[in-house]
């Protein structure tokens, strides 16, 4: 496996392939990025700030090991296991053809291009496909529409190469003849035409956004949504001491036994028996009295969701102010009254009386000389009303122009706003989270320092209030109504800003629910434990985008469709679509026999034909046809395709990769 990138996702993905799946990995990074990457500016400042907070918490608690420091959390997270795979690091300033060749792309099974720049990934993918038509490509692209076109283009190039191989019996350019295994060392050569050279385009923003949005909104809900399929997992607390929470459709995980203890386990993989248990069996669920659980609560299918905003064209009620609307109503009432009076005085037909009144109103009727006195008085009154109409019309025109002008401007938070989510940072991740929150009809206020940020256009289109300013400056969070907010989502690309914003917000609102985006997972664990110790009555969540996205990228490199991932405290549970054929752990077994506690569990059966699946992949109407609540006696057939929940190590074992060798008990 070859992984090329320039930020934390590349390192996390390489560690995932090496440590969980036991692959031989070549990591291509820019120079001076050989070690563990610190991809954020001001990281030293954030660490120093966090150390001061940790020291204050420890002094307040009266011990030296209560809140946890960065080193302790890192040690706990690591678990002390050595990876079973191997890693080779190649430094390259640019991902040129020679750099790809030196990294061994011509002999590799799969290549992941996870640079932060879409253009770099596309250029490298085209080069890699020419060097090795047999290689499986995984691209990180933010532009969804462009990603679909690039995926189709690269797959077409691979199909043409396969056709040429089948036609003359010789390998394509750059590809081995057939008997040489890939870099992973776990595949056989076989027939040269039977290779999986698929192209998968993923976005770390799309993968992490649902988990981030759900954590901020409800604090418990976790949503996986892909191709119209939506899985909703919910954390449930036990109804009372010694009781077990409602298991819902099925139990996905047991939460930490010390989840309510501020100084307890942090929920990582190194938490031991007190930590969370993924995919427990019925016996473990029955014995888990007093512990919270994560259950699969709702499964549904829905088409593509539209934005909830009204766009930049305001509706009629927002064109005119309330005073102008009342002014127009008064003028209409005057016209009606004058028309009725004219009808009574002159005896004209109602339509004729209304017509004469309007002519008098706009001063285009002949003077009522020689006509009855009542008609002359009504004409003078109509003229007076017409004089009042002129300034009202002028005011309406000016106000409408101002409304259209402000329709393309950013809105300010309205007075009295409460119960909203304050979203700090509308970059790549923040933009996706903003779209997800608005789909859920959640009120949002964005805070952004860059007036040219990527997500401001979306905020303007959805009519979302925005506060432009540096969150470290006094008064910015107050302008976002943080004192009446429901939650704070700190999603900037700088650990410094996220941590400082959360600390400032907690000063204003000690019970505020906060979610931090932190690149380094060990640092995120330490921040999580310390903030939880300092504010035990408030919900705190720290999330690493690379930690959430890496399992999906790793699964794609192994040729499996990872539908999504949900965080369970500091661990990750994956949802994957797997063909039963070729997996002895599934084929010919019942659903009950195929269940492996702590590893995988079959959730649904896809009854769609391969043609229907391809149509769904091409965004055609229809979508997946899934059967849920499968009986435990149903026998899985080789032609079946199932949706299952799996742990990272469980998925590695199911895919037939080399299992990770444990060094301890």
C-alpha positions in Angstrom: 0.0 0.0 0.0 1.2 3.5 -0.9 -0.1 6.5 1.0 0.7 10.0 -0.1 -0.3 13.2 1.7 0.7 16.3 3.5 -1.3 16.4 6.7 -2.4 14.3 9.7 -4.8 12.1 7.6 -1.8 10.6 5.7 -0.1 9.6 9.0 -3.3 8.3 10.5 -4.2 6.3 7.4 -0.7 4.7 7.2 -0.9 3.8 10.9 -4.4 2.3 10.3 -3.2 0.1 7.4 0.0 -0.9 9.2 -1.3 -1.5 12.7 -4.9 -2.8 12.1 -4.6 -4.6 8.8 -1.0 -5.6 8.9 -0.1 -4.1 5.5 3.3 -3.1 4.2 3.0 0.6 3.7 5.1 3.2 1.9 4.3 6.7 3.2 5.1 9.6 0.8 5.3 13.0 2.6 6.8 16.4 2.0 10.3 17.0 3.4 10.7 17.6 7.1 7.4 15.6 7.7 9.0 12.3 8.5 8.0 12.2 12.1 4.6 12.7 13.6 3.2 15.6 11.8 2.0 18.7 13.6 -0.1 20.3 10.9 -1.4 23.4 12.7 0.1 26.8 13.2 0.5 27.7 16.9 0.5 24.1 18.2 3.1 25.0 20.8 1.0 27.8 22.0 -2.1 25.5 22.3 0.0 23.0 24.2 1.3 25.6 26.6 -2.2 26.9 27.1 -3.5 23.4 27.8 -0.7 22.7 30.2 -1.7 25.8 32.3 -5.3 24.6 32.3 -4.2 21.1 33.4 -2.1 22.5 36.2 -5.0 24.6 37.4 -7.4 21.6 37.4 -4.9 19.4 39.3 -4.3 22.1 41.9 -8.1 22.5 42.3 -8.6 18.7 42.6 -5.8 18.4 45.2 -3.8 15.6 43.4 -1.3 15.4 40.7 -2.8 12.7 38.5 -6.6 13.5 38.4 -7.2 15.3 35.2 -4.6 13.6 33.1 -1.8 15.3 31.1 -0.9 14.9 27.5 1.7 12.3 28.1 -0.5 10.1 30.2 -3.3 10.3 27.7 -1.1 9.4 24.9 0.2 6.4 26.7 -3.3 5.3 27.5 -4.4 5.7 24.0 -1.5 3.9 22.5 -2.0 0.7 24.4 1.6 -0.4 24.0 1.0 -2.7 21.0 3.6 -2.8 18.2 2.2 -2.8 14.7 2.5 -6.0 12.7 3.0 -4.3 9.4 6.0 -2.3 8.2 6.4 1.2 7.0 8.8 2.9 4.6 8.9 6.7 4.5 9.7 8.6 1.2 10.2 12.3 1.2 9.1 14.2 -1.9 8.5 17.9 -2.3 6.2 17.2 -5.3 4.4 14.0 -6.2 6.0 13.7 -9.6 6.2 10.6 -11.8 9.7 9.8 -10.5 8.5 10.1 -6.9 5.6 7.7 -7.5 7.9 5.3 -9.3 10.4 5.4 -6.4 7.6 4.8 -3.9 6.8 1.5 -5.8 3.5 2.5 -7.4 4.2 0.1 -10.3 4.1 -2.9 -7.9 1.6 -1.6 -5.3 -1.9 -3.0 -4.7 -3.4 0.3 -3.8 -2.6 4.0 -3.7 -4.2 6.6 -1.5 -3.8 10.3 -2.4 -4.9 12.4 0.5 -3.2 15.7 -0.1 -5.3 18.7 1.1 -5.3 20.1 -2.5 -7.7 18.5 -5.0 -5.6 19.4 -8.0 -2.5 17.6 -6.6 -4.5 14.5 -6.0 -6.0 14.5 -9.4 -2.7 15.0 -11.2 -1.0 12.3 -9.2 -4.0 9.9 -9.8 -3.7 10.3 -13.6 0.0 9.7 -13.5 -0.4 6.6 -11.2 -3.1 5.1 -13.5 -0.7 5.4 -16.4 2.2 3.9 -14.5 0.1 1.0 -13.2 -3.4 0.4 -14.7 -3.9 -2.4 -12.2 -3.6 -0.3 -9.0 -6.6 0.5 -6.8 -6.9 4.3 -6.3 -8.4 6.1 -3.4 -8.6 9.9 -3.8 -9.4 12.6 -1.3 -11.5 15.3 -3.1 -13.6 18.0 -1.6 -15.4 18.8 -4.8 -18.1 16.1 -5.0 -19.2 16.7 -8.6 -15.6 16.8 -9.9 -14.9 13.6 -7.9 -17.7 11.7 -9.8 -16.2 12.7 -13.1 -12.7 11.8 -12.1 -13.8 8.5 -10.7 -15.5 7.6 -14.0 -12.6 8.8 -16.0 -10.0 6.7 -14.1 -12.3 3.6 -14.1 -12.6 3.9 -17.9 -8.9 4.1 -18.3 -8.5 1.0 -16.1 -11.2 -0.9 -18.2 -9.4 0.0 -21.4 -6.1 -1.3 -20.0 -7.8 -4.5 -18.8 -9.3 -5.0 -22.3 -5.9 -4.6 -23.9 -4.4 -7.1 -21.5 -7.2 -9.6 -22.3 -6.7 -9.0 -26.0 -3.0 -9.7 -26.4 -2.2 -11.6 -23.1 0.4 -9.0 -22.1 0.2 -6.7 -19.1 -0.5 -3.1 -19.4 2.0 -0.4 -19.1 3.8 -0.5 -15.8 1.9 -3.6 -14.6 3.5 -6.9 -13.7 2.7 -10.0 -15.7 0.5 -11.6 -13.1 2.2 -13.7 -10.5 3.7 -10.9 -8.3 1.7 -10.1 -5.2 1.0 -6.5 -4.3 2.8 -4.5 -1.8 0.4 -5.7 0.9 1.7 -9.2 0.5 -1.7 -10.8 0.9 -3.0 -11.1 -2.6 -2.3 -13.7 -5.2 -1.5 -12.8 -8.8 -3.9 -15.1 -10.6 -5.1 -14.2 -14.1 -3.9 -10.8 -15.2 -7.4 -9.7 -16.3 -8.9 -10.4 -12.8 -7.6 -7.5 -11.0 -9.5 -4.8 -8.9 -8.4 -1.5 -10.3 -11.3 0.5 -8.9 -11.3 4.2 -8.1 -12.9 5.5 -5.0 -13.3 9.2 -4.3 -13.9 10.1 -0.6 -14.0 13.3 1.4 -12.8 13.5 5.0 -15.2 16.4 5.4 -18.2 14.3 4.4 -17.1 11.4 6.5 -16.6 13.4 9.7 -19.4 16.0 9.4 -22.3 13.8 10.4 -20.6 12.7 13.6 -19.5 16.3 14.5 -23.0 17.8 13.8 -24.8 15.1 15.7 -22.5 15.4 18.7 -23.2 19.1 18.9 -26.9 18.9 18.4 -28.0 16.1 20.7 -24.8 15.1 22.4 -25.9 11.5 21.9 -27.1 10.9 18.4 -24.8 9.6 15.7 -25.9 9.5 12.1 -24.4 7.7 9.1 -25.8 8.8 5.8 -24.7 7.7 2.4 -26.4 7.2 -1.0 -29.8 7.9 0.6 -29.3 5.3 3.4 -29.4 6.7 6.9 -28.5 4.9 10.1 -29.1 6.6 13.4 -27.4 5.4 16.5 -28.3 6.8 19.9 -26.7 6.7 23.3 -29.2 5.6 26.0 -28.7 5.8 29.7 -30.2 3.1 32.0 -33.6 4.0 33.4 -32.4 3.3 37.0 -29.8 1.6 39.1 -29.4 -2.1 38.3 -31.4 -1.8 35.1 -30.6 -2.1 31.4 -31.5 0.5 28.8 -33.8 -0.2 25.9 -31.7 -2.1 23.3 -33.6 -0.6 20.3 -33.2 -2.5 17.0 -29.9 -3.9 18.2 -27.1 -3.0 20.7 -24.0 -1.6 19.0 -21.8 -0.8 22.0 -21.7 -0.5 25.8 -20.3 2.8 27.1 -17.6 3.0 29.7 -18.5 1.9 33.2 -16.9 5.2 34.4 -18.4 7.4 31.8 -20.0 9.6 34.5 -16.8 9.8 36.5 -14.8 12.9 35.6 -11.5 11.2 36.5 -12.5 7.8 35.1 -11.5 6.0 31.9 -11.4 8.2 28.8 -13.1 5.6 26.5 -10.1 4.9 24.3 -8.8 1.5 23.2 -6.4 1.5 26.1 -9.1 1.9 28.8 -9.2 -1.8 29.5 -12.3 -3.6 30.9 -13.7 -0.3 32.1 -13.7 1.2 28.6 -16.4 0.9 26.0 -17.3 -2.5 24.5 -18.2 -2.6 20.8 -20.7 -5.1 19.4 -21.4 -7.0 22.7 -23.4 -10.2 22.8 -26.7 -10.7 24.6 -25.0 -12.0 27.8 -22.7 -8.9 28.0 -25.7 -6.5 27.5 -27.8 -8.3 30.1 -24.9 -8.0 32.6 -24.2 -4.3 31.8 -26.6 -2.9 34.4 -26.2 0.7 35.1 -24.2 1.3 32.0 -25.2 3.4 29.0 -25.5 1.7 25.6 -25.4 2.8 22.0 -28.3 1.3 20.0 -29.4 1.3 16.4 -32.6 3.2 16.7 -33.7 4.3 13.2 -33.1 3.1 9.7 -34.6 4.9 6.7 -34.1 5.7 3.1 -34.4 9.2 1.7 -33.4 10.9 -1.5 -31.0 13.8 -1.7 -31.8 16.5 0.7 -32.2 20.1 -0.3 -31.0 23.1 1.5 -33.4 24.7 4.0 -32.7 28.3 3.1 -34.7 30.4 0.8 -31.7 31.6 -1.2 -30.8 35.2 -1.8 -34.3 36.2 -3.1 -36.3 37.3 0.0 -40.0 36.6 0.3 -42.5 39.4 -0.1 -43.0 39.9 3.7 -39.3 40.7 4.1 -39.3 43.3 1.3 -41.3 45.9 3.4 -41.1 46.7 7.0 -44.0 46.4 9.3 -44.7 50.1 9.3 -44.8 50.3 5.5 -47.1 47.4 5.4 -49.5 49.1 7.8 -49.2 52.3 5.7 -50.2 50.5 2.6 -53.1 48.9 4.5 -54.3 52.3 5.6 -54.1 53.7 2.1 -56.1 50.8 0.7 -58.7 51.3 3.4 -58.9 55.0 2.5 -59.5 54.2 -1.2 -62.2 51.7 -0.4 -63.9 54.3 1.9 -63.7 57.0 -0.8 -65.1 54.6 -3.4 -68.1 53.7 -1.2 -68.7 57.4 -0.5 -68.6 58.3 -4.2 -71.0 55.5 -5.0 -73.5 56.8 -2.4 -73.1 60.4 -3.4 -73.2 60.1 -7.2 -75.2 56.8 -7.5 -72.6 55.4 -9.9 -72.0 51.7 -10.3 -69.4 50.4 -7.7 -66.8 49.7 -10.4 -67.4 53.2 -12.0 -67.2 54.8 -8.5 -63.9 53.0 -7.8 -62.5 54.0 -11.2 -63.3 57.7 -10.6 -61.8 57.5 -7.1 -58.5 56.1 -8.5 -58.4 58.8 -11.2 -58.8 61.5 -8.5 -56.2 59.7 -6.4 -53.5 59.9 -9.1 -54.6 63.4 -10.1 -55.4 62.5 -13.7 -59.2 63.2 -13.6 -60.8 66.4 -14.8 -61.8 68.9 -12.0 -65.3 68.4 -10.7 -66.4 72.0 -11.8 -70.2 72.3 -12.0 -70.8 69.0 -10.2 -72.5 68.5 -6.9 -70.7 69.7 -3.7 -70.3 66.1 -2.4 -68.5 65.1 -5.6 -66.1 68.1 -5.3 -65.4 67.3 -1.6 -64.6 63.6 -2.5 -62.3 64.7 -5.3 -60.3 66.9 -2.8 -60.1 64.1 -0.3 -58.9 61.7 -3.0 -56.2 64.3 -4.0 -55.0 64.5 -0.3 -54.8 60.7 -0.1 -52.8 60.7 -3.4 -50.3 63.1 -1.8 -49.8 60.7 1.1 -49.3 57.8 -1.4 -46.3 59.4 -3.0 -43.9 59.2 0.0 -45.1 55.8 0.9 -44.3 54.5 -2.6 -40.9 56.1 -2.5 -40.1 54.6 0.9 -41.2 51.2 -0.4 -39.0 51.4 -3.4 -35.9 52.4 -1.3 -36.6 49.7 1.3 -37.0 47.0 -1.3 -33.7 48.0 -2.9 -32.0 47.8 0.5 -33.5 44.4 1.1 -32.2 43.0 -2.2 -28.8 44.6 -1.5 -28.7 43.0 2.0 -29.9 39.7 0.5 -26.4 39.1 -0.8 -24.8 40.3 2.5 -24.2 38.3 5.6 -26.9 38.3 8.3 -26.3 39.4 11.8 -27.6 37.2 14.7 -31.2 38.4 15.5 -32.3 39.7 18.9 -33.7 37.1 21.2 -32.0 34.1 19.5 -31.5 31.2 21.8 -31.0 27.4 21.6 -28.7 27.7 18.6 -25.3 26.1 17.7 -22.3 28.5 17.5 -20.1 27.1 14.6 -16.6 28.4 14.8 -14.9 28.1 11.4 -16.5 27.5 8.0 -13.7 26.0 6.1 -13.9 22.5 4.5 -15.1 20.7 7.6 -17.2 23.6 8.9 -19.0 24.0 5.6 -20.1 20.4 5.5 -21.2 20.6 9.2 -23.2 23.8 8.5 -25.0 22.1 5.6 -25.8 19.1 7.8 -27.1 21.3 10.7 -29.4 23.2 8.4 -30.7 19.9 6.9 -31.7 19.0 10.5 -33.4 22.4 10.9 -31.0 23.5 13.6 -30.5 27.2 14.1 -26.8 28.1 13.6 -24.6 31.2 14.1 -21.3 31.1 12.3 -18.1 32.8 13.6 -15.4 33.3 11.0 -12.3 35.5 10.9 -11.6 35.2 7.2 -14.1 37.3 5.0 -13.2 35.1 2.0 -13.8 31.7 3.8 -15.1 28.8 1.8 -18.4 28.4 3.7 -19.5 32.0 3.7 -21.2 31.6 0.3 -23.3 28.7 1.7 -24.1 30.7 4.9 -25.3 33.6 2.7 -27.4 31.3 0.5 -29.0 29.6 3.6 -29.5 33.0 5.3 -27.4 31.9 8.3 -26.3 34.6 10.7 -22.5 35.2 10.6 -20.2 37.1 13.0 -17.0 38.2 11.2 -14.1 38.5 13.7 -11.3 36.8 15.5 -12.8 34.6 18.2 -9.8 35.5 20.5 -11.0 39.1 20.6 -13.3 40.2 23.3 -16.9 40.5 22.3 -17.0 38.2 19.3 -18.5 35.2 21.2 -20.9 37.6 22.9 -22.0 38.8 19.5 -22.8 35.2 18.6 -25.1 35.0 21.6 -22.9 32.4 23.2 -24.6 32.9 26.6 -27.9 31.6 25.1 -26.5 29.0 22.8 -27.1 25.3 23.0 -23.6 24.2 21.9 -20.3 25.4 20.5 -18.6 23.6 17.6 -14.9 24.7 17.3 -13.9 23.5 13.8 -11.1 25.8 12.7 -7.8 24.3 11.3 -5.8 25.6 14.3 -5.8 23.8 17.6 -5.0 27.2 19.3 -8.2 28.9 18.2 -10.4 25.9 19.0 -9.0 25.4 22.5 -9.0 29.1 23.3 -12.5 29.5 22.0 -13.8 26.7 24.2 -12.0 28.0 27.3 -13.4 31.5 26.7 -16.9 30.1 26.1 -16.7 28.0 29.3 -15.9 31.2 31.1 -19.1 32.8 29.9 -21.2 29.6 30.1 -19.7 26.9 32.4 -22.4 24.4 31.4 -22.1 24.9 27.7 -21.8 21.8 25.5 -18.6 22.0 23.4 -17.1 20.0 20.6 -13.5 20.6 19.6 -11.8 19.6 16.4 -8.2 18.7 17.2 -5.8 17.1 14.7 -3.7 15.0 17.0 -5.7 12.3 18.7 -3.5 11.9 21.7 -3.8 15.7 22.3 -7.5 15.5 21.8 -7.7 12.7 24.4 -5.8 14.8 26.9 -8.0 17.9 26.3 -11.1 15.8 26.6 -10.2 14.4 30.0 -9.0 17.7 31.4 -12.1 19.7 30.3 -14.3 17.0 31.6 -12.5 17.2 35.0 -12.7 21.0 35.1 -16.4 21.1 34.1 -18.1 17.8 35.1 -21.6 19.2 34.7 -21.1 20.1 31.0 -20.7 17.8 28.0 -17.3 17.9 26.4 -16.3 16.1 23.2 -13.0 16.3 21.3 -12.8 14.9 17.8 -10.0 14.2 15.4 -11.2 14.5 11.8 -8.4 12.2 10.7 -9.4 9.6 13.3 -12.9 9.6 12.0 -12.0 9.5 8.3 -9.0 7.1 8.3 -11.1 3.9 8.7 -13.2 4.7 5.6 -10.1 5.5 3.5 -8.4 2.3 4.7 -11.5 0.2 3.8 -11.6 1.7 0.4 -7.9 0.8 -0.2 -8.8 -2.8 0.7 -11.7 -2.7 -1.9 -14.5 -2.5 0.5 -17.3 0.1 0.7 -17.3 1.7 4.1 -20.6 3.4 4.5 -19.5 5.5 7.5 -18.1 5.6 11.0 -19.5 6.6 14.3 -17.5 7.5 17.3 -18.1 5.6 20.5 -16.3 7.7 23.1 -12.7 7.4 21.9 -13.2 4.4 19.7 -14.7 4.0 16.2 -17.4 1.6 14.9 -17.6 1.1 11.1 -20.6 0.3 8.8 -19.6 -1.6 5.7 -21.2 -3.2 2.7 -19.7 -6.7 2.1 -20.4 -9.4 -0.5 -20.9 -12.7 1.4 -19.2 -14.8 -1.3 -15.5 -15.5 -0.5 -15.9 -14.9 3.2 -16.0 -18.2 5.1 -17.0 -16.4 8.3 -20.3 -15.5 6.6 -21.0 -17.8 3.7 -23.3 -20.7 4.5 -23.8 -19.5 8.1 -27.0 -18.2 9.7 -27.1 -14.6 10.8 -26.8 -15.7 14.4 -23.8 -17.9 13.7 -22.1 -15.2 11.7 -22.2 -12.7 14.6 -18.8 -12.3 16.2 -19.0 -10.4 19.5 -16.5 -7.6 19.5 -15.7 -8.0 15.8 -18.7 -7.8 13.4 -22.5 -8.1 13.3 -24.8 -8.4 10.2 -27.4 -5.7 10.2 -29.2 -5.9 6.9 -29.5 -7.8 3.6 -29.3 -5.9 0.3 -31.8 -7.5 -2.1 -30.9 -5.3 -5.1 -29.4 -6.9 -8.2 -25.9 -5.9 -9.3 -27.5 -3.8 -12.1 -29.6 -1.9 -9.6 -26.6 -1.3 -7.4 -24.7 0.1 -10.3 -27.7 2.4 -11.1 -27.8 3.5 -7.5 -24.1 4.2 -7.6 -24.7 6.3 -10.7 -27.3 8.4 -8.8 -30.2 6.9 -10.7 -33.6 6.7 -9.0 -34.2 3.7 -6.8 -31.5 3.3 -4.3 -30.7 0.3 -2.1 -33.3 -2.3 -1.2 -32.4 -3.4 2.3 -34.1 -5.9 4.6 -33.7 -5.2 8.2 -34.5 -7.3 11.3 -33.2 -10.4 9.6 -34.1 -13.6 11.6 -31.1 -15.2 13.3 -31.9 -18.4 11.3 -31.5 -16.8 7.9 -28.7 -18.6 6.0 -26.3 -16.2 4.1 -25.8 -17.2 0.5 -22.7 -16.5 -1.6 -24.7 -14.1 -3.9 -25.9 -12.1 -0.9 -24.6 -8.6 0.0 -25.0 -7.5 3.6 -24.5 -4.3 5.6 -22.7 -5.0 8.8 -21.2 -3.1 11.8 -17.6 -4.0 12.5 -14.7 -2.9 14.6 -11.5 -1.9 12.9 -9.8 -5.1 13.8 -12.9 -7.2 13.1 -13.1 -5.8 9.6 -9.4 -6.5 9.1 -10.0 -10.2 10.1 -13.1 -10.4 8.0 -11.3 -9.1 4.9 -8.7 -11.9 5.4 -5.8 -9.5 6.2 -3.0 -10.5 8.4 -4.2 -10.0 12.0 -2.3 -7.6 14.3 -0.1 -9.5 16.7 -0.6 -8.5 20.3 2.5 -8.3 22.5 0.7 -8.3 25.8 -1.9 -10.3 27.6 
